[in-house]
Amino acid sequence: MGTTEITNTLQKDGIISDAREFEQYIIDQGQATRLQNGSFTLQKDMSYAAILKALTK
């Protein structure tokens, strides 16, 4: 799954409110190529930093 697909899924699932904003955050942090495949436990009240940390472990 690419960054756009991941951020769109997170928005659809209600984890984030703006997929494009979070995708830009991932890019700005230099982490776009470090996203991991798999299942993750995320919550709606998580910060962008916490979500990104979970997705790049």
C-alpha positions as CSV (number, residue, x, y, z in Angstrom):
1,M,0.0,0.0,0.0
2,G,1.3,3.4,-0.9
3,T,1.2,6.6,1.2
4,T,-1.9,7.9,-0.5
5,E,-3.8,4.6,0.0
6,I,-2.8,4.5,3.7
7,T,-3.8,8.0,4.4
8,N,-7.1,7.6,2.6
9,T,-7.8,4.5,4.6
10,L,-7.0,6.2,7.8
11,Q,-9.4,9.1,6.9
12,K,-12.1,6.6,5.8
13,D,-11.8,4.8,9.1
14,G,-12.0,8.1,11.1
15,I,-8.5,8.0,12.5
16,I,-7.5,11.2,10.8
17,S,-9.7,14.0,9.4
18,D,-7.6,15.0,6.4
19,A,-5.7,12.4,4.3
20,R,-3.8,15.0,2.2
21,E,-2.6,16.9,5.3
22,F,-1.3,13.7,7.0
23,E,0.3,12.5,3.8
24,Q,2.2,15.8,3.6
25,Y,3.2,15.4,7.2
26,I,4.6,12.0,6.4
27,I,6.6,13.4,3.5
28,D,7.8,16.4,5.5
29,Q,9.1,14.0,8.2
30,G,11.0,12.0,5.5
31,Q,9.2,8.8,6.4
32,A,7.2,8.1,3.2
33,T,9.5,5.2,2.3
34,R,9.6,3.8,5.8
35,L,5.9,2.9,6.2
36,Q,5.4,-0.8,7.1
37,N,2.8,-3.2,5.8
38,G,0.6,-5.0,8.4
39,S,-2.2,-4.4,10.9
40,F,-1.9,-1.6,13.4
41,T,-4.0,-0.6,16.4
42,L,-4.7,3.1,16.1
43,Q,-7.0,5.4,17.9
44,K,-8.9,8.5,16.8
45,D,-7.3,10.7,19.5
46,M,-3.7,9.9,18.4
47,S,-1.4,12.6,17.2
48,Y,0.1,12.5,13.7
49,A,3.5,11.8,15.4
50,A,2.1,8.8,17.3
51,I,0.3,7.4,14.2
52,L,3.5,7.8,12.1
53,K,5.6,6.1,14.8
54,A,3.1,3.1,14.8
55,L,3.2,2.9,11.0
56,T,7.0,3.0,10.7
57,K,8.1,0.5,13.4
